[in-house]
């Protein structure tokens, strides 16, 4: 799924204009990027977590010429999948998921609690 496909799906499922859906998607992504730039982690329960990992510099090789090069230290985002998402992906596609029409304002990764009546 591309960003534009995500925007389209959000607009369709929640009866937003595509412009409004794009604003929502961009706001979420910008907020996540800003947090990662500051070195903060992001945890989305049921989905996964994003952290920043620091890597020291090391010696490498230019694959085209074989020349030795020094790779500078860097910080890279790292994603760790949550258990619920991992389990859903491992189940494989279903004919029609019950939550295909879930309103984003009420969406939760956790299933609803059973009725104790």
Secondary structure as GFF3:
##gff-version 3
##sequence-region A 1 117
A	DSSP	alpha_helix	3	14	.	.	.	ID=ss1
A	DSSP	alpha_helix	18	37	.	.	.	ID=ss2
A	DSSP	beta_strand	42	44	.	.	.	ID=ss3
A	DSSP	beta_strand	48	55	.	.	.	ID=ss4
A	DSSP	beta_strand	58	61	.	.	.	ID=ss5
A	DSSP	beta_strand	68	71	.	.	.	ID=ss6
A	DSSP	beta_strand	74	81	.	.	.	ID=ss7
A	DSSP	alpha_helix	83	91	.	.	.	ID=ss8
A	DSSP	three_ten_helix	98	101	.	.	.	ID=ss9
A	DSSP	three_ten_helix	104	106	.	.	.	ID=ss10
###
